[in-house]
């Protein structure tokens, strides 16, 4: 049978994120903010977007590996605490060297990623020893993560196109490892309630650090225009809409259940987080000049569209109703395109477009919420 480490366990008592896990999330606050700020100044070439994709997914995978380990091993002793805090130090090193991750400090950035993976592997072997009932007969997943960690480490000593090739291979290996088959193995389930709580907390982290902090950075000096204020508030409205869209639905359609397409649900969250970084980078660009022509808003628009698409894919993985998700995306897309064409026809600046898109998303989420839940607040 498949030895799916990243699956969900629903037959045991649920438990909440520990103080250690919440402490672990702190280093990702710096990491996400650093990536978003770096992207807002480096977004002019294909290479910039390739780097964004690689680093963004590295952040998600490094966070997910530790989260899955803590999910499977609910106890925390001194070894667990020290190991997780060593991983935090490595993530902090990655955050500090991120601006030069593909240049001068590639060896340090990717080396820290590789070492982080090796610590995760040590956690896995220790979990097998302490919990022999979960020990697989074939260590296919462990060896897959081992190969990915080695590839991350090697990547730091390469340059040019070879760096990108090996980094991509490391990504693919890391993603594919839990999907491999191992002779004689049984399915290992994660606790779904705990996992959803962790995914939701990470979403809140990205929402805060990627969008709100970067959007507000222009006002740090105390000088901002009314148009900039409206753009910042438009970014906030997007986050409010996403909150009302994501959390009530997850609370009512995922807790205590098994997602029919779990792996798709999990990795689509990574793209959802990435969409927020695109939105944040786009907002930062527009804040510098709110009166730019609307074609300068393409990064922001792609981010908003990706956010809508990824959420609906997540929703489809939980309900097994892909057609409903397609209808939802199409409904939003109609108003989305109408607003873009309207602003283009009247030659309006991005200031008006961003405001209109945010209001339309909030309105669309309100309609969608009423369709599924009526007038009640269903998250508690």
C-alpha positions as CSV (number, residue, x, y, z in Angstrom):
1,X,0.0,0.0,0.0
2,X,1.1,3.6,-0.3
3,X,3.0,5.0,2.6
4,X,1.5,8.4,2.6
5,X,3.2,10.4,5.3
6,X,1.2,13.5,4.3
7,X,-2.3,12.1,4.8
8,X,-4.8,12.8,7.5
9,X,-5.8,10.9,10.7
10,X,-9.3,11.4,11.9
11,X,-9.9,8.4,14.2
12,X,-8.0,9.9,17.2
13,X,-8.8,12.8,19.5
14,X,-8.0,16.1,17.9
15,X,-5.4,18.4,19.4
16,X,-4.3,21.9,18.9
17,X,-1.0,23.5,17.8
18,X,1.5,23.6,20.6
19,X,3.5,26.6,21.9
20,X,6.6,25.1,20.1
21,X,4.8,25.1,16.8
22,X,3.6,28.7,17.2
23,X,7.1,29.7,18.1
24,X,8.4,27.8,15.1
25,X,6.1,29.9,12.9
26,X,7.8,33.1,14.0
27,X,10.8,32.6,11.7
28,X,8.5,32.3,8.7
29,X,7.1,35.7,9.5
30,X,10.6,37.1,8.6
31,X,11.0,34.7,5.7
32,X,7.7,35.6,4.0
33,X,8.2,39.3,4.6
34,X,11.7,39.1,3.2
35,X,10.6,37.3,0.1
36,X,7.7,39.7,-0.6
37,X,9.8,42.8,-0.2
38,X,12.6,41.3,-2.4
39,X,10.1,40.4,-5.1
40,X,8.5,43.9,-5.0
41,X,11.9,45.2,-6.3
42,X,12.8,42.3,-8.5
43,X,10.0,41.4,-10.9
44,X,11.1,42.4,-14.4
45,X,12.5,39.2,-15.8
46,X,11.5,35.5,-16.1
47,X,14.4,34.6,-13.9
48,X,12.9,36.8,-11.1
49,X,9.6,34.9,-11.3
50,X,11.5,31.5,-11.4
51,X,13.3,32.5,-8.2
52,X,10.1,33.5,-6.6
53,X,8.5,30.2,-7.4
54,X,11.5,28.1,-6.2
55,X,12.0,30.1,-2.9
56,X,8.3,30.4,-2.2
57,X,7.8,26.6,-2.5
58,X,10.9,26.0,-0.5
59,X,9.3,28.0,2.3
60,X,6.1,26.0,2.2
61,X,7.9,22.6,2.0
62,X,10.2,23.4,4.9
63,X,7.3,24.5,7.0
64,X,5.2,21.5,6.0
65,X,7.9,18.9,6.8
66,X,8.2,20.0,10.4
67,X,4.4,20.5,10.7
68,X,3.8,16.9,9.5
69,X,6.4,15.6,11.9
70,X,4.8,17.4,14.9
71,X,1.4,16.2,13.7
72,X,2.5,12.5,13.8
73,X,4.4,12.9,17.0
74,X,2.2,14.7,19.5
75,X,4.6,14.5,22.4
76,X,7.4,17.1,22.8
77,X,10.5,16.4,24.9
78,X,13.8,18.2,25.1
79,X,15.1,16.6,21.9
80,X,12.1,17.8,20.0
81,X,12.4,21.4,21.3
82,X,16.1,21.7,20.6
83,X,15.7,20.1,17.1
84,X,12.8,22.5,16.1
85,X,14.8,25.5,17.4
86,X,17.8,24.4,15.4
87,X,15.5,24.3,12.3
88,X,14.3,27.8,13.3
89,X,17.9,29.0,13.2
90,X,18.4,27.5,9.7
91,X,15.2,29.2,8.4
92,X,16.5,32.5,9.8
93,X,19.7,32.0,8.0
94,X,17.7,31.4,4.8
95,X,15.8,34.6,5.4
96,X,18.9,36.7,5.9
97,X,20.6,35.4,2.8
98,X,17.4,35.3,0.6
99,X,18.3,38.5,-1.4
100,X,21.5,36.8,-2.6
101,X,20.1,33.2,-2.7
102,X,21.0,32.8,-6.3
103,X,24.2,34.7,-6.2
104,X,26.9,35.3,-3.6
105,X,25.2,33.4,-0.7
106,X,23.6,30.5,-2.6
107,X,25.8,28.0,-0.7
108,X,24.5,29.3,2.6
109,X,20.9,29.6,1.6
110,X,20.5,26.2,0.0
111,X,22.9,24.6,2.4
112,X,20.6,25.7,5.3
113,X,17.7,24.2,3.4
114,X,19.5,20.9,3.1
115,X,20.5,20.9,6.8
116,X,16.9,21.7,7.7
117,X,15.9,18.6,5.8
118,X,18.4,16.4,7.5
119,X,17.1,17.5,10.9
120,X,13.6,16.6,9.7
121,X,14.9,13.1,8.6
122,X,16.4,12.6,12.1
123,X,13.0,13.5,13.5
124,X,11.4,10.8,11.3
125,X,13.8,8.1,12.3
126,X,13.4,9.0,15.9
127,X,9.6,8.8,15.5
128,X,9.9,5.4,14.0
129,X,12.0,4.2,17.0
130,X,9.7,5.7,19.6
131,X,6.5,4.6,17.8
132,X,7.3,1.2,16.2
133,X,3.6,0.8,15.2
134,X,4.2,3.6,12.6
135,X,7.5,2.3,11.4
136,X,7.2,1.4,7.7
137,X,8.7,-1.8,6.3
138,X,10.2,0.1,3.4
139,X,11.8,3.5,4.0
140,X,10.9,4.9,0.6
141,X,9.5,8.2,1.9
142,X,12.5,8.7,4.1
143,X,15.0,8.0,1.3
144,X,13.0,10.4,-1.0
145,X,13.4,13.2,1.5
146,X,17.1,12.2,2.0
147,X,17.7,12.6,-1.8
148,X,15.8,15.9,-1.8
149,X,17.9,17.2,1.1
150,X,21.1,16.2,-0.7
151,X,20.0,17.9,-3.8
152,X,19.3,21.1,-1.9
153,X,22.7,21.0,-0.4
154,X,24.4,20.4,-3.8
155,X,22.4,23.2,-5.4
156,X,24.2,25.8,-3.3
157,X,27.5,25.0,-5.0
158,X,26.2,25.3,-8.5
159,X,25.8,28.4,-10.8
160,X,23.8,29.5,-13.7
161,X,21.4,27.1,-15.4
162,X,22.7,24.1,-13.4
163,X,21.6,25.8,-10.2
164,X,18.0,26.1,-11.4
165,X,17.9,22.6,-12.8
166,X,19.1,20.9,-9.6
167,X,16.9,23.2,-7.5
168,X,13.9,22.1,-9.6
169,X,14.8,18.4,-9.2
170,X,15.0,18.9,-5.4
171,X,11.6,20.5,-5.4
172,X,10.1,17.6,-7.5
173,X,11.8,15.0,-5.3
174,X,10.6,16.6,-2.1
175,X,7.0,16.8,-3.4
176,X,7.0,13.3,-4.9
177,X,8.5,11.5,-1.9
178,X,5.3,11.1,0.1
179,X,3.5,9.8,-3.0
180,X,5.9,6.9,-3.6
181,X,5.0,3.2,-3.0
182,X,6.7,1.1,-0.5
183,X,6.4,-2.7,-0.3
184,X,4.5,-3.8,2.7
185,X,3.8,-0.3,4.0
186,X,0.5,0.9,5.4
187,X,-1.1,4.3,5.0
188,X,0.0,6.7,7.7
189,X,-2.7,9.3,8.5
190,X,-2.2,12.8,9.8
191,X,-4.6,14.4,12.3
192,X,-6.8,16.4,10.0
193,X,-8.1,18.9,12.6
194,X,-4.5,19.8,13.6
195,X,-3.3,20.0,10.0
196,X,-6.2,22.4,9.1
197,X,-5.4,24.5,12.1
198,X,-1.8,24.7,11.1
199,X,-2.6,25.5,7.4
200,X,-5.0,28.2,8.6
201,X,-2.5,29.7,11.0
202,X,0.1,29.8,8.2
203,X,-2.4,31.5,5.9
204,X,-3.0,34.2,8.5
205,X,0.8,34.6,8.8
206,X,1.1,35.1,5.0
207,X,-1.9,37.4,4.9
208,X,-0.4,39.6,7.6
209,X,3.2,39.7,6.5
210,X,2.9,39.5,2.8
211,X,0.0,41.9,2.1
212,X,-0.6,44.2,5.1
213,X,3.0,44.8,6.3
214,X,4.3,45.4,2.8
215,X,1.4,47.6,1.9
216,X,1.8,49.7,5.0
217,X,5.6,50.1,4.6
218,X,5.1,53.2,2.4
219,X,3.4,55.0,5.3
220,X,6.3,54.3,7.7
221,X,7.7,57.8,7.1
222,X,4.4,59.4,7.8
223,X,3.9,60.6,4.3
224,X,1.3,59.1,2.1
225,X,-1.5,60.3,-0.2
226,X,-5.2,59.6,-0.1
227,X,-4.8,57.3,-3.2
228,X,-2.1,55.3,-1.4
229,X,-4.4,55.0,1.6
230,X,-7.2,53.7,-0.5
231,X,-4.8,51.1,-2.2
232,X,-3.7,49.9,1.3
233,X,-7.4,49.6,2.4
234,X,-8.1,47.7,-0.8
235,X,-5.5,45.2,0.1
236,X,-7.1,44.9,3.5
237,X,-10.5,44.3,1.9
238,X,-9.0,41.5,-0.1
239,X,-7.8,39.8,3.1
240,X,-11.2,40.3,4.8
241,X,-12.9,38.7,1.8
242,X,-10.4,35.8,1.8
243,X,-11.0,35.3,5.6
244,X,-14.8,35.1,5.1
245,X,-14.3,32.8,2.1
246,X,-11.7,30.4,3.5
247,X,-12.2,29.9,7.3
248,X,-16.0,29.3,7.5
249,X,-15.9,26.8,4.6
250,X,-12.9,24.9,6.0
251,X,-14.5,24.8,9.4
252,X,-17.7,23.3,8.1
253,X,-16.5,21.1,5.3
254,X,-13.1,19.8,6.4
255,X,-12.9,19.3,10.1
256,X,-13.2,15.7,11.1
257,X,-13.3,14.6,7.4
258,X,-10.9,13.1,4.9
259,X,-10.2,15.2,1.8
260,X,-10.9,12.9,-1.3
261,X,-7.9,14.5,-3.0
262,X,-5.6,15.2,-0.1
263,X,-2.3,15.8,-1.9
264,X,-3.9,18.2,-4.3
265,X,-5.6,20.0,-1.3
266,X,-2.3,20.3,0.5
267,X,-0.1,21.6,-2.3
268,X,-2.8,24.0,-3.6
269,X,-2.4,25.7,-0.2
270,X,1.2,26.4,-1.3
271,X,-0.1,28.2,-4.4
272,X,-2.7,30.0,-2.4
273,X,0.1,31.4,-0.2
274,X,2.0,32.3,-3.3
275,X,-0.9,34.2,-4.7
276,X,-0.8,36.5,-1.6
277,X,2.9,37.2,-2.3
278,X,2.0,38.2,-5.9
279,X,-0.8,40.5,-4.6
280,X,1.6,42.0,-2.1
281,X,4.3,42.6,-4.6
282,X,1.8,44.1,-7.0
283,X,0.4,46.4,-4.3
284,X,3.9,47.6,-3.5
285,X,4.5,48.5,-7.1
286,X,1.2,50.4,-7.3
287,X,1.8,52.2,-4.1
288,X,4.9,53.9,-5.6
289,X,2.6,55.5,-8.2
290,X,-1.2,55.1,-7.9
291,X,-1.7,56.8,-11.3
292,X,0.1,54.3,-13.4
293,X,-1.8,52.9,-16.4
294,X,-3.7,49.7,-15.7
295,X,-1.3,47.3,-17.5
296,X,1.1,48.0,-14.6
297,X,-1.3,46.1,-12.3
298,X,-0.8,42.8,-14.1
299,X,1.1,41.2,-11.2
300,X,-1.6,42.2,-8.7
301,X,-4.3,40.9,-11.1
302,X,-2.6,37.6,-11.6
303,X,-2.3,37.3,-7.8
304,X,-6.0,38.0,-7.2
305,X,-7.1,35.5,-10.0
306,X,-4.7,32.8,-8.6
307,X,-6.1,33.3,-5.1
308,X,-9.7,32.8,-6.4
309,X,-8.7,29.7,-8.4
310,X,-6.6,28.1,-5.7
311,X,-9.3,28.5,-3.1
312,X,-11.9,27.0,-5.3
313,X,-9.6,24.0,-6.0
314,X,-9.2,23.5,-2.3
315,X,-12.9,23.6,-1.9
316,X,-13.3,21.1,-4.7
317,X,-10.8,18.7,-3.0
318,X,-12.9,18.8,0.2
319,X,-16.4,18.4,-1.4
320,X,-15.6,16.4,-4.5
321,X,-17.6,18.9,-6.6
322,X,-15.2,20.2,-9.2
323,X,-18.0,21.5,-11.4
324,X,-19.2,23.8,-8.6
325,X,-15.7,25.2,-8.3
326,X,-15.5,25.9,-12.0
327,X,-18.8,27.8,-11.8
328,X,-17.6,29.8,-8.9
329,X,-14.4,30.7,-10.8
330,X,-16.3,31.6,-13.9
331,X,-18.7,33.8,-12.0
332,X,-15.9,35.8,-10.4
333,X,-14.1,36.0,-13.7
334,X,-17.0,37.7,-15.5
335,X,-17.0,40.7,-13.1
336,X,-13.2,40.6,-13.0
337,X,-12.9,41.0,-16.8
338,X,-15.7,43.6,-16.9
339,X,-13.8,45.8,-14.4
340,X,-10.6,45.5,-16.4
341,X,-12.2,46.4,-19.7
342,X,-14.2,49.2,-18.1
343,X,-11.0,50.8,-16.7
344,X,-9.2,50.3,-20.0
345,X,-12.0,51.8,-22.0
346,X,-12.1,54.9,-19.8
347,X,-8.3,55.1,-19.5
348,X,-8.5,55.0,-15.7
349,X,-5.4,54.5,-13.5
350,X,-4.6,51.5,-11.4
351,X,-6.0,53.3,-8.3
352,X,-9.5,52.8,-9.6
353,X,-8.9,49.3,-10.8
354,X,-7.5,48.0,-7.5
355,X,-10.4,49.6,-5.6
356,X,-13.0,48.1,-8.0
357,X,-11.4,44.6,-7.9
358,X,-11.4,44.6,-4.1
359,X,-15.0,45.7,-3.8
360,X,-16.1,43.1,-6.4
361,X,-14.3,40.3,-4.6
362,X,-15.9,41.3,-1.3
363,X,-19.3,41.4,-2.9
364,X,-18.8,38.1,-4.6
365,X,-17.7,36.4,-1.4
366,X,-20.7,37.8,0.4
367,X,-23.0,36.3,-2.3
368,X,-21.1,33.0,-2.1
369,X,-21.3,32.9,1.7
370,X,-25.0,33.6,1.7
371,X,-25.5,30.8,-0.8
372,X,-23.7,28.2,1.4
373,X,-24.5,29.4,4.9
374,X,-27.4,31.9,4.8
375,X,-27.3,34.8,7.3
376,X,-25.7,32.8,10.1
377,X,-22.1,33.0,11.3
378,X,-20.9,29.4,11.1
379,X,-17.3,29.5,12.1
380,X,-17.8,28.9,15.8
